[in-house]
Amino acid sequence: MATKGRRVVVTGASGNVGTSLVRVLSRDPAVDTIVGIVRRRPEWTVDKLEWATADLGADDSIDHLLAGADVVVHLAWLFQPARDPLTTWETNVLGSIRLFEAVARVGVPALVYSSSVGAYSPAPQDEFVPESWPTHGWPAASYTREKAYLERVLDGFEAKHEDVRVVRLRPAFLFKAASATEQRRLFAGPFLPGSLIRPGLIPVIPDLPGLQAQALHTDDAADAFRLAALRDDASGAYNLAADPVADAKLLAELLGARLVRLPTWAVRGPLAAAWRLRLVPADPDLFDAVLHMPLMDSTRARTELGWTPARDAKAVLSEFLTALREGEGGPTPPLAEDTPPNRAKELTSRAGSRP
């Protein structure tokens, strides 16, 4: 179990999961110091937190930032520019490999890595997969391809460095009010009017084959990361998801809309056209990946980590949709709220062409 005096290094500490994690770590008496590694230093902070700036995709050495750490929690991930997969590969894959190598080189005893439901291979729609399910991802989408590749990298890392405790957390889709604007920017782009995301204004929800997923509040995921970081008996992979499964029926209920059964092409076709016209930053391959992601069985996290989500998926989505239409954000650069100047900056990114 956890002992006092831990020094925890968190990459991506200013993002959706990172801000929730540093908050929960700051309240834990087992933690003395948190080192938050970010590309852009925020003005916001919490107790015990020390900011450090680094670009994992470009900086050759980050050893000094890991010195004295008891555990490294790797959350940093670059979703955009989706139109330049070489850039995301450099940051997400090669940057992660540099970090893993630094963990071993410096002698950090534990590594907690944020994998994803996106790392899993497709499964039958009515099956909840355990952590042993194959992690080959959906090869057409860069996000799932990168997550799957890093699973293989960690297989080799664990075999080579048996003295490092490695934990892989595979969360479902993560939402909180403060992440609403960031996620709208990353996946929907500047042309989605958030004020329209309200009951009565969206008349229909398309009911597509395969359109179901699991959702989890980011704060609940952060608690699982805290447990994985501080429990010396935690190792291996853990699925993280809340009930119930989120499908078109649940979205229609939340938005007061009518369900309309449609073939996949009826939505994918317009999405692909919008992508080619640079109207949206999320590519149609990611849409395909979402339709092929399996449902996860999170029994192991609940029984072995002692983790239980405090909110169900319906409450999570309701909070997120409310925050989306109100343009809510957070106190760090990645989570910046929705304002006219920020919308203007989005337009200059050319919908997924630039970070």
C-alpha positions in Angstrom: 0.0 0.0 0.0 0.9 3.6 -0.2 3.6 5.2 2.0 4.1 8.8 2.9 6.5 11.2 1.1 5.8 10.3 -2.6 7.1 12.5 -5.4 4.8 12.1 -8.4 5.6 13.3 -11.9 2.7 13.9 -14.2 3.0 14.6 -17.9 0.2 16.4 -19.5 -0.7 17.9 -16.2 -2.6 20.8 -17.6 -5.1 18.8 -19.7 -8.4 17.1 -19.1 -7.2 14.3 -17.0 -4.1 16.0 -15.7 -5.9 18.9 -14.0 -8.2 16.4 -12.2 -5.3 14.2 -11.2 -3.1 16.9 -9.7 -6.1 18.1 -7.7 -6.8 14.6 -6.2 -3.1 14.0 -5.6 -2.7 17.3 -3.8 -5.3 16.2 -1.3 -3.7 12.9 -0.6 -1.5 12.8 2.5 0.7 10.2 0.9 2.0 12.7 -1.7 4.5 15.4 -0.8 5.4 16.8 -4.2 3.7 16.8 -7.7 5.8 17.8 -10.7 3.5 18.7 -13.6 5.2 18.6 -17.0 3.5 20.8 -19.6 4.4 22.5 -22.9 2.8 25.8 -21.8 3.0 26.8 -18.1 -0.4 27.8 -16.7 -1.0 30.5 -14.1 -3.4 28.1 -12.2 -1.9 25.8 -9.6 -2.8 23.6 -6.6 -1.0 22.7 -3.3 2.2 20.6 -3.7 2.4 21.2 -7.5 5.5 22.4 -9.2 5.3 23.2 -12.9 8.0 22.2 -15.4 8.0 22.9 -19.1 9.1 20.3 -21.7 8.1 19.1 -25.1 8.2 15.3 -25.1 8.2 15.2 -28.9 11.2 17.4 -29.2 13.3 17.6 -26.0 16.1 15.0 -26.1 16.6 14.8 -22.3 14.0 15.1 -19.5 16.0 13.0 -17.0 16.4 16.0 -14.7 12.6 16.3 -14.4 12.3 12.7 -13.3 15.0 12.8 -10.7 13.8 11.6 -7.3 10.4 10.6 -8.6 8.6 7.6 -7.0 6.2 7.3 -9.9 5.7 8.8 -13.3 2.1 9.2 -14.6 2.1 9.6 -18.4 -1.0 11.5 -19.7 0.4 13.8 -22.3 -1.1 13.3 -25.8 -1.4 15.4 -28.9 -4.7 15.0 -30.8 -4.1 17.7 -33.4 -2.9 18.3 -36.1 -4.9 15.3 -37.3 -4.0 16.2 -40.9 -0.3 15.7 -40.1 0.1 12.2 -38.6 3.9 12.5 -38.6 3.7 15.3 -36.1 1.4 13.3 -33.8 3.5 10.2 -34.2 6.6 12.2 -33.2 5.0 13.5 -30.0 2.8 10.6 -29.0 4.8 7.6 -29.9 8.4 8.7 -30.1 7.9 11.1 -27.2 6.4 8.4 -25.1 9.3 6.1 -25.9 11.8 8.8 -24.8 9.9 9.1 -21.6 9.8 5.4 -20.9 13.5 5.1 -21.6 14.2 8.1 -19.2 12.1 6.3 -16.5 14.4 3.3 -16.7 17.6 5.3 -17.0 16.8 7.5 -14.0 15.6 4.6 -11.9 12.0 5.6 -11.3 10.4 2.6 -9.7 6.9 2.9 -11.2 5.3 4.0 -14.4 1.5 4.6 -14.9 0.5 5.0 -18.6 -2.8 6.3 -19.9 -3.8 3.9 -22.6 -7.3 3.9 -24.0 -10.3 1.9 -25.0 -9.0 2.9 -28.5 -6.1 0.5 -28.1 -8.5 -2.5 -28.2 -9.3 -4.6 -31.3 -13.0 -4.7 -32.3 -15.2 -7.2 -30.5 -18.8 -8.4 -30.8 -21.2 -5.6 -29.9 -22.9 -7.5 -27.0 -19.6 -8.5 -25.4 -17.7 -6.7 -22.6 -14.0 -7.4 -23.0 -11.5 -7.9 -20.2 -8.0 -6.6 -20.1 -6.7 -9.7 -21.9 -8.6 -8.7 -25.1 -6.2 -8.0 -28.1 -4.9 -4.5 -28.3 -4.3 -4.0 -32.0 -6.6 -0.9 -32.3 -8.3 0.2 -35.5 -5.4 0.6 -37.9 -6.9 3.3 -40.2 -7.1 6.0 -37.4 -3.9 7.6 -36.2 -5.2 7.8 -32.6 -6.0 4.1 -32.2 -2.9 3.1 -34.2 -0.6 5.1 -31.9 -2.3 3.8 -28.8 -2.0 0.2 -30.0 1.7 0.7 -31.0 2.6 1.9 -27.5 1.0 -1.2 -26.0 3.6 -3.2 -27.9 6.3 -0.8 -26.8 5.3 -1.4 -23.2 5.3 -5.1 -23.7 9.0 -4.9 -24.6 9.7 -2.4 -21.8 8.3 -4.6 -19.1 10.2 -7.6 -20.4 13.5 -5.6 -20.3 12.9 -3.7 -17.1 11.3 -6.1 -14.6 12.3 -3.8 -11.7 9.8 -1.1 -12.9 6.2 -1.5 -11.8 4.1 -0.7 -14.9 0.4 0.1 -14.9 -1.7 0.6 -18.0 -5.1 2.3 -17.5 -7.5 2.0 -20.3 -10.3 4.5 -19.8 -13.5 5.0 -21.7 -14.4 8.4 -23.2 -13.6 11.0 -20.5 -15.8 14.1 -19.9 -16.1 16.9 -17.4 -17.5 20.4 -17.6 -14.1 22.0 -17.8 -13.1 19.9 -20.8 -16.2 20.8 -22.9 -14.6 23.6 -25.0 -11.3 21.7 -25.5 -13.1 18.6 -26.8 -15.4 20.7 -29.0 -12.2 22.3 -30.5 -10.4 19.0 -31.0 -13.2 17.0 -32.5 -16.0 19.3 -33.8 -14.2 22.5 -34.7 -15.1 26.2 -34.7 -18.3 26.0 -36.7 -20.3 24.0 -34.1 -22.6 26.5 -32.3 -22.6 25.2 -28.7 -25.7 27.2 -27.9 -27.7 24.7 -30.1 -26.7 21.7 -28.0 -29.9 21.9 -25.9 -33.1 19.9 -25.6 -35.7 20.8 -28.3 -33.2 22.4 -30.8 -31.8 19.1 -32.1 -34.8 17.3 -33.6 -33.3 13.9 -34.4 -30.3 11.7 -33.3 -29.1 9.2 -35.9 -29.2 5.6 -34.7 -26.2 4.0 -36.5 -25.0 0.4 -36.5 -22.2 0.3 -33.8 -23.0 3.6 -32.3 -22.5 2.8 -28.6 -19.7 3.7 -26.2 -18.8 4.0 -22.6 -18.4 7.3 -20.8 -16.6 8.2 -17.5 -16.3 11.4 -15.6 -12.7 12.6 -15.7 -12.6 13.1 -11.9 -13.5 9.4 -11.5 -10.7 8.4 -13.9 -8.3 10.6 -12.0 -9.1 8.7 -8.8 -8.1 5.5 -10.6 -4.9 7.0 -11.7 -4.2 8.1 -8.1 -4.8 4.6 -6.8 -2.6 3.1 -9.5 0.2 5.5 -8.8 0.2 5.1 -5.0 -0.6 1.4 -4.5 2.6 -0.6 -4.7 0.5 -3.8 -5.5 -1.1 -2.3 -8.6 0.3 -3.5 -11.9 -0.8 -4.6 -15.3 -3.8 -3.3 -17.2 -7.1 -1.9 -15.8 -10.3 -1.0 -17.8 -12.1 2.1 -16.6 -15.8 2.7 -17.5 -19.1 3.7 -15.9 -22.6 2.3 -16.4 -24.8 2.5 -18.4 -23.5 2.1 -22.0 -24.1 5.4 -23.9 -25.9 4.8 -27.1 -28.1 6.8 -29.5 -31.2 6.2 -27.3 -29.5 7.8 -24.3 -28.4 10.8 -26.3 -31.9 11.2 -27.7 -33.3 11.1 -24.2 -30.8 13.8 -22.9 -31.6 16.1 -25.9 -35.3 15.5 -26.2 -34.8 14.3 -29.8 -36.3 11.5 -31.9 -34.3 8.5 -32.9 -33.9 7.9 -36.7 -32.3 4.6 -37.8 -29.7 5.4 -40.6 -27.0 3.5 -42.4 -23.4 4.5 -41.4 -22.7 6.1 -44.8 -25.5 8.6 -44.3 -23.4 10.2 -41.5 -19.9 9.2 -42.6 -20.3 10.7 -46.1 -21.1 14.3 -44.9 -18.4 14.0 -42.3 -15.8 13.0 -44.9 -16.9 15.9 -47.1 -16.6 18.4 -44.2 -13.1 17.0 -43.5 -12.0 17.5 -47.1 -13.4 21.0 -47.0 -11.5 21.7 -43.7 -14.7 22.4 -41.8 -14.0 19.9 -39.0 -10.8 18.8 -37.4 -11.7 15.1 -36.7 -11.2 12.8 -39.7 -13.6 10.1 -40.8 -11.2 7.4 -39.9 -11.6 8.3 -36.2 -15.4 8.1 -36.7 -14.9 4.5 -38.1 -12.7 3.7 -35.1 -15.4 4.8 -32.6 -17.9 2.6 -34.3 -15.5 -0.4 -33.8 -14.4 0.2 -30.2 -15.5 -2.6 -27.9 -17.3 -2.3 -24.6 -15.0 -2.9 -21.6 -15.4 -4.9 -18.4 -14.0 -2.9 -15.5 -14.4 -5.5 -12.9 -10.6 -5.8 -12.2 -10.3 -2.1 -11.4 -13.2 -2.3 -9.0 -12.1 -5.4 -7.2 -8.3 -5.1 -7.2 -7.8 -1.3 -7.1 -10.8 -0.7 -5.0 -12.1 1.9 -7.5 -15.7 2.8 -8.0 -16.9 5.7 -10.2 -19.0 8.2 -8.3 -21.1 9.2 -11.3 -23.0 7.2 -13.9 -22.6 7.7 -17.6 -25.9 9.5 -18.0 -24.9 12.1 -15.4 -21.5 12.5 -17.0 -23.0 13.2 -20.5 -25.7 15.5 -19.0 -23.0 17.6 -17.3 -20.9 17.7 -20.5 -23.7 18.7 -22.8 -24.7 21.5 -20.5 -21.1 22.8 -20.3 -20.8 22.5 -24.1 -23.7 24.8 -24.8 -22.5 27.3 -22.1 -18.9 27.3 -23.5 -17.3 26.2 -20.3 -13.6 25.7 -20.0 -10.8 25.4 -17.4 -8.0 27.5 -16.0 -5.2 26.1 -18.2 -4.2 26.8 -21.9 -5.5 23.4 -23.2 -8.9 23.9 -21.4 -9.4 27.6 -22.3 -13.1 28.6 -22.3 -15.1 29.4 -25.4 -14.7 33.1 -26.3 -14.9 35.0 -29.6 -11.1 35.6 -29.6 -10.5 31.8 -29.0 -12.9 31.0 -31.8 -10.9 33.3 -34.1 -7.7 31.5 -33.2 -9.4 28.2 -34.0 -10.1 29.4 -37.5 -6.4 30.0 -38.2 -5.7 26.3 -37.3 -7.5 25.3 -40.5 -9.5 22.5 -38.8 -6.8 20.0 -37.8 -3.9 21.4 -39.9 -2.0 22.9 -37.0 -1.8 22.2 -33.2 
